[in-house]
Amino acid sequence: MADYSKLAKDIVEHVGGEENVNSLTHCITRLRFKLKDESKADTETLKNMQGVIKVMQAGGQYQVVIGSDVEDVYDQILLSTKIGDKSNGEPMEADHSVSGNKKSSIVEKITDLVSGIFMPFMGAFAGAGLLKGFLVLFTTLSLLDKTSTTYTILYAASDSIFYFLPVFLAYCAGQKFGAKPFISMAIACAMCYPSLTGLFNDKEIAVTFLSIPVKLISYPSSVLPILITVYAQSKLEKGLMKVIPKIVQGMIIPLLDFIVVFPLALIVIGPVTDVVSRGLAGGIQMAFAFSPAIAGFALGTLWPLCIVFGLHWGFFPIVMNNYSVLGYDYIMPPTFGANFGIAAACLAVFLKTRNKDLKLISGSASISALIGGVTEPGIYGVLLKNKRIFIGMCLINGISGIIAAVTGSIRTTQVPVNVLTIPALYAMSGPAIVISMVVSFVGVFLLTYFFTYKNDAQPNKA
């Protein structure tokens, strides 16, 4: 068993000590620090530290890539330092001062915002999506009857996080924007309240608020309305804190949130964001309709690069918007082959290399990508160290993306992409998506093993 406590201590020490840490979160493979001054971090020492795959400065964060053990290291940091008080206590103001005095770009700000809002509940999201995918498979194969109570119970478990997505987003957005997160959640719950959804479904009722017409939209499973609403809530709260005496803030501010922000969300924010959502979905559909082959090749080829720079998080709100507006997503299927291409490249290196350290890293990275759908260990630990492998893999992934795009492959629910979920993906999209993933895996493996990887005494050189 790895010594997570020592690794945690060493990482904190070399990011400049806990006094240099503004906050800390983690995703599937990375520790994501917000540092007061990134120049105090000893990046070179961290890069060469046993247990650290790579160090990145992206998205306004100082990211230490650990791999599948990241949660254990994160827990040890919280146990041994006071960093957890900064990360899990009262909601912080949105942090615009990234890397000391260095200003972050708009791309970094968006990436940081999206990852900060969506990342915290990704584990629950992945588990529910996987269960939902298997329910699709079982009902398709007639192994489970949709009218049975067993199906109803399992479907409730799988669909609840998607139906009540605004509630999850509200809490995370409240923390990110500096709003009161439980008030944000209460507003989101009101959006999904049965009486309100009943009004939306009853087209004969003219809905008004104080004689102001209200155009209701479907808020369950939506993304943009609650995000904009919580942002407005944060601005209102910060303004009210300046004028309302502290002794009554705890009562007055929540009251004003409910009677001002919630009606504003229904009257203005909801309808406006609904138009934006439908326009965004329609615009992307037009781009795919113009040339699905170009769109598929670009997504498949560039997806590993998006992962490298953390830009893949920027697609997530668009994907969720597609589920909400269209009932399915067609943007991500062209990227599915990338997971298998990364796994294949690492497997080829594992089978061919004579370097014991690289064999260990590439073998575990291949399993991580193939079984868990986690690709960062393979990208950072193996592929970026050999540009020929990386470029070749990206090009084959592009061909895989073309297949998925031109055949109209879709995903009807957010199922993780790995070898275990292939049957579920097949049930949702048919044989074309499986063919695209096989092309990526076989093509990248053959290209890597026979052409792009040259085994030598120093296999890490490009």
VEXDREN-2710 file (C-alpha; in Angstrom, 1 decimal):
% VEXDREN-2710
k/r/px/py/pz
1/MET/0.0/0.0/0.0
2/ALA/1.3/3.4/-1.0
3/ASP/2.3/5.9/1.8
4/TYR/-0.3/8.5/1.0
5/SER/0.5/10.5/4.2
6/LYS/4.1/11.1/3.1
7/LEU/3.1/11.9/-0.5
8/ALA/0.5/14.4/0.8
9/LYS/3.0/16.0/3.1
10/ASP/5.6/16.3/0.4
11/ILE/3.1/17.8/-2.1
12/VAL/1.9/20.4/0.3
13/GLU/5.4/21.3/1.2
14/HIS/6.5/21.8/-2.4
15/VAL/3.5/23.8/-3.4
16/GLY/4.7/26.4/-1.0
17/GLY/3.2/25.1/2.2
18/GLU/-0.4/25.2/3.4
19/GLU/-0.1/29.0/4.0
20/ASN/0.3/29.4/0.2
21/VAL/-2.9/27.4/-0.6
22/ASN/-6.1/29.4/-1.1
23/SER/-8.2/26.3/-1.7
24/LEU/-8.0/22.7/-2.9
25/THR/-10.3/20.4/-4.8
26/HIS/-9.8/17.2/-6.8
27/CYS/-11.2/15.5/-9.8
28/ILE/-10.8/11.9/-11.0
29/THR/-7.0/12.1/-11.3
30/ARG/-5.8/15.6/-10.2
31/LEU/-5.3/17.7/-7.1
32/ARG/-6.4/21.2/-8.1
33/PHE/-4.8/23.9/-5.9
34/LYS/-5.6/27.6/-5.9
35/LEU/-2.3/29.1/-4.8
36/LYS/-1.6/32.6/-3.5
37/ASP/1.7/32.7/-5.4
38/GLU/2.5/29.9/-7.9
39/SER/6.2/31.1/-8.0
40/LYS/6.6/29.6/-4.5
41/ALA/5.8/26.1/-5.8
42/ASP/8.8/23.8/-6.6
43/THR/7.4/22.4/-9.9
44/GLU/10.5/20.5/-10.9
45/THR/10.7/18.6/-7.6
46/LEU/7.0/17.8/-7.8
47/LYS/7.3/16.5/-11.3
48/ASN/10.0/14.1/-10.2
49/MET/8.3/13.0/-7.0
50/GLN/7.3/9.3/-6.7
51/GLY/3.5/9.1/-7.0
52/VAL/3.2/12.3/-9.1
53/ILE/2.5/11.8/-12.8
54/LYS/2.6/15.4/-14.0
55/VAL/2.3/19.0/-12.8
56/MET/0.2/21.5/-14.8
57/GLN/-0.7/25.2/-14.5
58/ALA/-4.0/25.5/-16.3
59/GLY/-7.5/26.8/-15.9
60/GLY/-6.4/29.2/-13.1
61/GLN/-5.2/26.2/-11.0
62/TYR/-2.0/24.5/-10.0
63/GLN/-2.8/20.9/-10.9
64/VAL/-0.9/17.9/-9.6
65/VAL/-1.8/14.8/-11.5
66/ILE/-1.8/11.7/-9.2
67/GLY/-3.9/9.2/-11.0
68/SER/-6.5/6.8/-9.5
69/ASP/-5.0/7.3/-6.0
70/VAL/-5.9/11.0/-6.0
71/GLU/-8.8/10.7/-3.5
72/ASP/-6.5/9.0/-0.9
73/VAL/-3.9/11.7/-1.2
74/TYR/-6.6/14.4/-1.0
75/ASP/-8.0/12.9/2.1
76/GLN/-4.5/12.7/3.7
77/ILE/-4.0/16.4/2.9
78/LEU/-7.2/17.3/4.6
79/LEU/-6.4/15.2/7.7
80/SER/-2.9/16.5/8.1
81/THR/-3.4/20.2/7.3
82/LYS/-5.9/23.0/7.7
83/ILE/-6.4/23.3/4.0
84/GLY/-9.7/21.5/4.3
85/ASP/-11.0/24.5/6.3
86/LYS/-10.4/26.7/3.3
87/SER/-11.9/24.2/0.8
88/ASN/-15.0/23.0/2.7
89/GLY/-16.0/25.8/5.0
90/GLU/-18.0/28.9/4.2
91/PRO/-18.4/29.6/0.5
92/MET/-15.5/31.6/-0.8
93/GLU/-15.7/34.6/-3.1
94/ALA/-15.1/33.8/-6.7
95/ASP/-11.3/33.9/-7.0
96/HIS/-10.2/36.2/-9.8
97/SER/-6.6/36.6/-8.6
98/VAL/-5.0/33.6/-10.2
99/SER/-1.3/32.8/-9.9
100/GLY/-0.3/35.8/-7.7
101/ASN/-0.6/38.9/-9.9
102/LYS/-0.9/37.0/-13.2
103/LYS/-4.3/37.6/-14.8
104/SER/-6.0/34.5/-16.1
105/SER/-7.4/34.3/-19.7
106/ILE/-11.1/34.0/-20.5
107/VAL/-10.5/30.4/-21.4
108/GLU/-8.9/29.7/-18.0
109/LYS/-11.7/31.4/-16.2
110/ILE/-14.4/29.4/-18.1
111/THR/-12.5/26.2/-17.5
112/ASP/-12.1/26.9/-13.9
113/LEU/-15.7/27.9/-13.5
114/VAL/-17.1/24.8/-15.3
115/SER/-14.8/22.3/-13.6
116/GLY/-15.4/23.9/-10.2
117/ILE/-19.2/23.6/-10.6
118/PHE/-19.5/20.2/-12.2
119/MET/-16.5/18.3/-10.7
120/PRO/-17.7/17.8/-7.1
121/PHE/-20.6/15.5/-8.0
122/MET/-18.9/13.6/-10.9
123/GLY/-18.7/10.4/-8.9
124/ALA/-22.4/10.2/-8.3
125/PHE/-23.0/11.3/-11.9
126/ALA/-20.9/8.6/-13.3
127/GLY/-22.4/5.9/-11.1
128/ALA/-26.0/6.9/-12.0
129/GLY/-25.1/7.2/-15.6
130/LEU/-23.6/3.7/-15.6
131/LEU/-26.7/2.3/-14.0
132/LYS/-29.0/4.1/-16.4
133/GLY/-26.9/2.7/-19.3
134/PHE/-27.3/-0.9/-18.1
135/LEU/-31.0/-0.4/-17.7
136/VAL/-31.2/0.6/-21.3
137/LEU/-29.3/-2.5/-22.2
138/PHE/-31.4/-4.8/-20.0
139/THR/-34.7/-3.5/-21.4
140/THR/-33.4/-3.7/-24.9
141/LEU/-32.5/-7.4/-24.4
142/SER/-35.8/-8.0/-22.7
143/LEU/-34.0/-9.0/-19.5
144/LEU/-36.0/-6.4/-17.5
145/ASP/-39.6/-5.3/-17.9
146/LYS/-40.2/-1.6/-17.9
147/THR/-43.5/-2.1/-16.1
148/SER/-42.0/-4.0/-13.2
149/THR/-41.4/-2.4/-9.8
150/THR/-37.8/-3.5/-9.9
151/TYR/-37.3/-1.3/-13.0
152/THR/-39.1/1.6/-11.3
153/ILE/-36.8/1.4/-8.3
154/LEU/-33.6/1.1/-10.3
155/TYR/-34.7/3.8/-12.7
156/ALA/-35.4/6.2/-9.8
157/ALA/-31.9/5.6/-8.5
158/SER/-30.4/6.2/-12.0
159/ASP/-32.5/9.2/-13.1
160/SER/-32.7/11.2/-9.9
161/ILE/-29.4/13.1/-10.3
162/PHE/-30.4/14.0/-13.8
163/TYR/-33.9/15.1/-12.9
164/PHE/-32.7/17.1/-9.9
165/LEU/-29.6/18.3/-11.7
166/PRO/-30.4/22.0/-10.9
167/VAL/-30.2/21.2/-7.2
168/PHE/-26.7/19.8/-7.5
169/LEU/-25.6/22.6/-9.7
170/ALA/-27.1/25.1/-7.3
171/TYR/-25.0/24.0/-4.4
172/CYS/-21.7/24.0/-6.4
173/ALA/-22.5/27.2/-8.1
174/GLY/-23.4/28.8/-4.8
175/GLN/-20.0/28.0/-3.5
176/LYS/-18.3/29.1/-6.7
177/PHE/-20.1/32.4/-7.0
178/GLY/-20.0/33.2/-3.3
179/ALA/-23.8/32.8/-2.8
180/LYS/-25.5/31.1/0.2
181/PRO/-25.5/27.5/-1.3
182/PHE/-28.4/26.2/0.7
183/ILE/-30.6/29.1/-0.4
184/SER/-29.4/28.3/-3.9
185/MET/-30.5/24.7/-3.5
186/ALA/-33.9/25.8/-2.1
187/ILE/-34.4/28.0/-5.2
188/ALA/-33.5/25.0/-7.5
189/CYS/-35.9/22.8/-5.5
190/ALA/-38.6/25.3/-6.1
191/MET/-37.9/25.2/-9.9
192/CYS/-38.4/21.4/-9.8
193/TYR/-41.4/21.6/-7.4
194/PRO/-44.3/19.3/-8.6
195/SER/-46.9/22.1/-8.6
196/LEU/-44.7/24.3/-10.8
197/THR/-43.9/21.5/-13.3
198/GLY/-47.6/20.8/-13.3
199/LEU/-48.3/24.3/-14.4
200/PHE/-45.8/23.9/-17.2
201/ASN/-47.4/20.7/-18.4
202/ASP/-50.9/22.3/-18.3
203/LYS/-50.9/24.5/-21.4
204/GLU/-54.4/25.8/-20.8
205/ILE/-53.4/27.8/-17.6
206/ALA/-52.1/31.3/-18.1
207/VAL/-49.4/31.7/-15.4
208/THR/-48.8/35.1/-13.9
209/PHE/-46.9/36.6/-10.9
210/LEU/-48.4/39.8/-9.6
211/SER/-50.2/40.2/-12.9
212/ILE/-46.9/39.8/-14.8
213/PRO/-47.0/37.0/-17.4
214/VAL/-44.7/34.1/-16.8
215/LYS/-43.5/31.9/-19.6
216/LEU/-42.7/28.6/-17.8
217/ILE/-40.1/26.3/-19.2
218/SER/-39.1/22.8/-18.0
219/TYR/-36.5/23.3/-15.2
220/PRO/-35.8/19.6/-14.2
221/SER/-32.6/18.4/-15.9
222/SER/-31.8/22.0/-17.1
223/VAL/-28.4/23.7/-16.7
224/LEU/-28.2/27.3/-17.7
225/PRO/-31.3/28.7/-15.8
226/ILE/-30.0/27.7/-12.3
227/LEU/-26.4/28.8/-13.0
228/ILE/-27.5/32.3/-14.1
229/THR/-30.0/32.5/-11.2
230/VAL/-27.4/31.6/-8.6
231/TYR/-25.0/34.2/-10.1
232/ALA/-27.8/36.8/-9.8
233/GLN/-28.4/35.6/-6.2
234/SER/-24.8/36.1/-5.3
235/LYS/-24.8/39.7/-6.6
236/LEU/-28.0/40.5/-4.7
237/GLU/-26.6/39.0/-1.5
238/LYS/-23.4/40.9/-1.7
239/GLY/-25.3/44.1/-2.2
240/LEU/-27.7/43.5/0.6
241/MET/-24.8/42.7/3.0
242/LYS/-23.6/46.2/2.6
243/VAL/-26.9/47.9/3.6
244/ILE/-28.6/45.4/6.0
245/PRO/-27.5/45.3/9.6
246/LYS/-25.7/42.1/10.5
247/ILE/-28.1/41.3/13.3
248/VAL/-31.0/40.7/10.8
249/GLN/-29.1/39.5/7.7
250/GLY/-29.7/35.9/8.6
251/MET/-33.5/36.4/8.2
252/ILE/-33.8/39.2/5.7
253/ILE/-31.4/38.1/3.0
254/PRO/-32.9/34.6/2.6
255/LEU/-36.4/36.1/2.5
256/LEU/-35.4/38.6/-0.2
257/ASP/-33.6/35.8/-2.2
258/PHE/-36.9/33.9/-2.3
259/ILE/-39.2/36.8/-3.2
260/VAL/-36.9/38.6/-5.6
261/VAL/-34.5/36.0/-7.2
262/PHE/-36.9/33.2/-7.7
263/PRO/-39.6/35.3/-9.4
264/LEU/-36.8/36.9/-11.5
265/ALA/-35.7/33.4/-12.5
266/LEU/-39.2/32.4/-13.7
267/ILE/-40.0/35.7/-15.4
268/VAL/-36.7/36.6/-17.0
269/ILE/-33.8/34.2/-16.6
270/GLY/-35.7/31.0/-17.4
271/PRO/-37.2/32.2/-20.7
272/VAL/-34.0/33.9/-21.9
273/THR/-31.7/31.0/-21.1
274/ASP/-34.2/28.7/-22.8
275/VAL/-33.9/30.7/-26.0
276/VAL/-30.1/30.6/-25.6
277/SER/-30.1/26.8/-24.9
278/ARG/-32.2/26.0/-28.0
279/GLY/-30.1/28.4/-30.1
280/LEU/-26.9/26.8/-28.9
281/ALA/-28.2/23.2/-29.6
282/GLY/-29.5/24.3/-33.0
283/GLY/-26.3/26.0/-34.0
284/ILE/-24.1/23.0/-33.2
285/GLN/-26.6/20.8/-35.0
286/MET/-26.2/23.0/-38.1
287/ALA/-22.4/22.7/-37.9
288/PHE/-22.6/18.9/-37.7
289/ALA/-25.1/18.8/-40.5
290/PHE/-22.8/20.9/-42.7
291/SER/-20.0/18.4/-42.5
292/PRO/-20.3/15.6/-39.9
293/ALA/-17.0/14.2/-41.2
294/ILE/-15.0/17.3/-40.5
295/ALA/-16.7/17.8/-37.1
296/GLY/-16.1/14.2/-36.1
297/PHE/-12.5/14.3/-37.2
298/ALA/-11.8/17.5/-35.4
299/LEU/-13.4/16.3/-32.1
300/GLY/-11.7/12.9/-32.2
301/THR/-8.3/14.3/-33.1
302/LEU/-8.3/17.2/-30.7
303/TRP/-9.9/15.5/-27.7
304/PRO/-6.6/14.2/-26.1
305/LEU/-5.3/17.8/-26.4
306/CYS/-8.4/19.1/-24.7
307/ILE/-7.7/16.7/-21.8
308/VAL/-4.1/17.8/-21.6
309/PHE/-5.1/21.5/-21.1
310/GLY/-8.3/20.7/-19.1
311/LEU/-10.5/22.2/-21.8
312/HIS/-12.7/19.1/-22.0
313/TRP/-14.7/20.5/-19.1
314/GLY/-15.9/23.3/-21.4
315/PHE/-18.0/20.8/-23.4
316/PHE/-19.9/19.5/-20.4
317/PRO/-22.5/22.2/-20.1
318/ILE/-23.1/21.9/-23.9
319/VAL/-23.6/18.2/-23.5
320/MET/-26.0/18.6/-20.6
321/ASN/-27.9/21.3/-22.6
322/ASN/-28.3/18.8/-25.4
323/TYR/-29.8/16.2/-23.1
324/SER/-32.2/18.8/-21.7
325/VAL/-33.2/20.3/-25.1
326/LEU/-32.9/17.4/-27.5
327/GLY/-33.1/14.4/-25.2
328/TYR/-29.7/13.1/-26.5
329/ASP/-26.2/14.2/-27.2
330/TYR/-24.2/13.8/-30.5
331/ILE/-21.1/15.8/-29.7
332/MET/-19.3/13.3/-27.4
333/PRO/-19.7/10.1/-29.4
334/PRO/-16.9/11.1/-31.9
335/THR/-14.6/11.4/-28.9
336/PHE/-15.3/7.9/-27.5
337/GLY/-12.6/6.3/-29.5
338/ALA/-10.0/8.5/-27.8
339/ASN/-10.3/6.5/-24.6
340/PHE/-9.7/3.3/-26.4
341/GLY/-6.9/4.8/-28.5
342/ILE/-5.1/6.0/-25.4
343/ALA/-5.5/2.5/-23.8
344/ALA/-4.2/0.8/-27.0
345/ALA/-1.1/3.1/-27.2
346/CYS/-0.2/2.4/-23.6
347/LEU/-0.8/-1.4/-24.1
348/ALA/1.5/-1.4/-27.1
349/VAL/4.2/0.4/-25.1
350/PHE/3.7/-2.0/-22.2
351/LEU/4.2/-5.1/-24.4
352/LYS/7.2/-3.7/-26.3
353/THR/9.3/-1.7/-23.8
354/ARG/12.2/-3.1/-22.0
355/ASN/12.2/-0.3/-19.5
356/LYS/10.8/-1.7/-16.2
357/ASP/9.5/1.7/-14.9
358/LEU/7.8/2.5/-18.2
359/LYS/6.3/-1.0/-18.4
360/LEU/4.8/-0.5/-15.0
361/ILE/3.4/2.9/-15.8
362/SER/2.1/2.0/-19.3
363/GLY/0.5/-1.2/-18.0
364/SER/-1.5/0.5/-15.2
365/ALA/-2.4/3.4/-17.5
366/SER/-3.8/1.1/-20.1
367/ILE/-6.0/-0.7/-17.5
368/SER/-7.1/2.7/-16.1
369/ALA/-8.2/3.9/-19.5
370/LEU/-9.7/0.6/-20.7
371/ILE/-11.6/-0.4/-17.5
372/GLY/-12.1/2.9/-15.7
373/GLY/-12.2/5.4/-18.6
374/VAL/-9.6/7.5/-16.9
375/THR/-7.1/8.6/-19.5
376/GLU/-4.8/11.2/-17.7
377/PRO/-2.3/8.6/-16.4
378/GLY/-1.7/7.4/-20.0
379/ILE/-1.5/10.8/-21.5
380/TYR/0.8/12.4/-19.0
381/GLY/2.8/9.3/-17.9
382/VAL/3.4/7.7/-21.3
383/LEU/2.1/9.5/-24.5
384/LEU/3.3/13.1/-24.1
385/LYS/6.8/11.8/-23.6
386/ASN/6.7/10.4/-27.2
387/LYS/5.3/12.9/-29.7
388/ARG/5.2/10.3/-32.5
389/ILE/2.9/8.1/-30.5
390/PHE/0.7/11.0/-29.4
391/ILE/0.3/12.4/-32.9
392/GLY/-0.4/9.0/-34.5
393/MET/-2.9/8.2/-31.8
394/CYS/-4.7/11.5/-32.4
395/LEU/-5.0/10.9/-36.1
396/ILE/-6.4/7.4/-35.7
397/ASN/-8.9/8.8/-33.1
398/GLY/-9.9/11.4/-35.8
399/ILE/-10.8/8.5/-38.2
400/SER/-12.8/6.9/-35.3
401/GLY/-14.6/10.3/-34.8
402/ILE/-15.5/10.4/-38.5
403/ILE/-17.2/7.0/-38.3
404/ALA/-19.2/8.0/-35.2
405/ALA/-20.2/11.4/-36.6
406/VAL/-21.3/10.3/-40.1
407/THR/-23.3/7.4/-38.8
408/GLY/-25.2/9.8/-36.4
409/SER/-24.1/8.1/-33.2
410/ILE/-25.7/9.5/-30.0
411/ARG/-25.7/9.0/-26.3
412/THR/-29.1/9.2/-24.6
413/THR/-27.7/9.4/-21.1
414/GLN/-24.3/10.3/-19.5
415/VAL/-22.7/6.8/-19.4
416/PRO/-18.9/6.6/-18.8
417/VAL/-16.9/5.3/-21.7
418/ASN/-14.9/2.1/-21.1
419/VAL/-14.9/-1.5/-22.1
420/LEU/-17.5/-2.4/-19.4
421/THR/-20.0/0.1/-20.9
422/ILE/-19.7/-1.0/-24.5
423/PRO/-23.0/-3.0/-24.4
424/ALA/-24.8/0.0/-23.0
425/LEU/-23.4/2.3/-25.6
426/TYR/-24.3/-0.2/-28.3
427/ALA/-27.9/-0.2/-27.0
428/MET/-28.1/3.6/-27.3
429/SER/-26.3/4.1/-30.6
430/GLY/-26.1/0.8/-32.4
431/PRO/-23.1/-1.0/-34.0
432/ALA/-21.5/2.1/-35.5
433/ILE/-20.2/3.4/-32.2
434/VAL/-18.7/0.0/-31.4
435/ILE/-17.0/-0.1/-34.8
436/SER/-15.6/3.4/-34.2
437/MET/-14.1/2.4/-30.9
438/VAL/-12.7/-0.8/-32.3
439/VAL/-11.1/1.1/-35.2
440/SER/-9.4/3.4/-32.7
441/PHE/-8.2/0.6/-30.4
442/VAL/-6.9/-1.7/-33.1
443/GLY/-5.5/1.1/-35.3
444/VAL/-3.6/2.9/-32.6
445/PHE/-2.2/-0.4/-31.2
446/LEU/-0.9/-1.5/-34.5
447/LEU/0.5/1.9/-35.4
448/THR/2.2/2.3/-32.0
449/TYR/3.6/-1.2/-31.8
450/PHE/5.0/-1.4/-35.3
451/PHE/5.8/2.2/-36.3
452/THR/5.6/5.0/-33.8
453/TYR/7.2/3.5/-30.7
454/LYS/10.9/2.8/-31.0
455/ASN/12.1/0.7/-28.0
456/ASP/15.5/1.8/-26.8
457/ALA/17.4/2.4/-23.6
458/GLN/15.8/5.8/-23.1
459/PRO/12.1/5.2/-24.2
460/ASN/10.9/8.5/-22.7
461/LYS/12.5/10.6/-25.5
462/ALA/10.4/11.9/-28.3
END
